[in-house]
Amino acid sequence: MLGKHGCHLCEEALEVIRRVAADTGAGYTVRYLEDASREERDEYWERIPVTFVDGAPHDFWRVSERRLRAALD
């Protein structure tokens, strides 16, 4: 997930990601725009949180637990 410190949508997304990861055994990482490259900041600043599956953007703003589970199956 790519997010921003203090972002309530990012906190909600991370809760979903943690729950799905715990159930499926999938790993995850959390990165923050403040530490991202300029290109990533420019591309994703207005769409955070961004979830990625296998390195590809998967969801923006809100994480659908159903869609995330399906993508990880």
ABEGO torsion letter per residue (X at the ends): XBBBBGBAAAAAAAAAAAAAAAAAGBBBBBBBAAABBAAAAAAAAAAOBBBBBGGBBABBGBBBAAAAAAAAX
